[in-house]
Amino acid sequence: MIKPEHLLSVIKINGLSLESSDEEILNVLVAAHYLREEAQETLQLIRHKITPSDTRTDGLHKIFFSDIHLQPQEVSHLLGINIEVTSRVQSNRRTTNISPMQFIAIWFVSLVIALTGILFYMYLNEIGLFHPTLRAPWE
């Protein structure tokens, strides 16, 4: 986008003012190698005293930096097209529900695996129940 200061200086250098017609100003700016769309946008901003932060930046911050839902009018304004929303789409969240029986089975399997690991570690290092000084009474 063209900075408003640059636009005003180009207009003054060419002997025009802001009261001149849009077509005259745009022709001067196109001759100065500015894009016609950018020149139109900047000219609108100057004439209507609208700052870019009022129009687009607030909406973009709302999109990227928050979880706030945009209204259809805001989406229409940001996209630059007219849209009409007649119904809202419900979001379906997938939840995992496990039954009490599954919970008990998972708990039991994890307990068996943990106890087996502990006993195997004790056997390898000859500690606890598998210590050499601990003898069975029948030996």
Secondary structure by P-SEA (a helix, b strand, c coil): cccaaaaaaaaaaacccccccaaaaaaaaaaacccaaaaaaaaaaaaaccccccccaaaaaaaccccccccaaaaaaaacbbbbbcbbbbbbbbbbbbcaaaaaaaaaaaaaaaaaaaaaaaaaacccccccccccccc
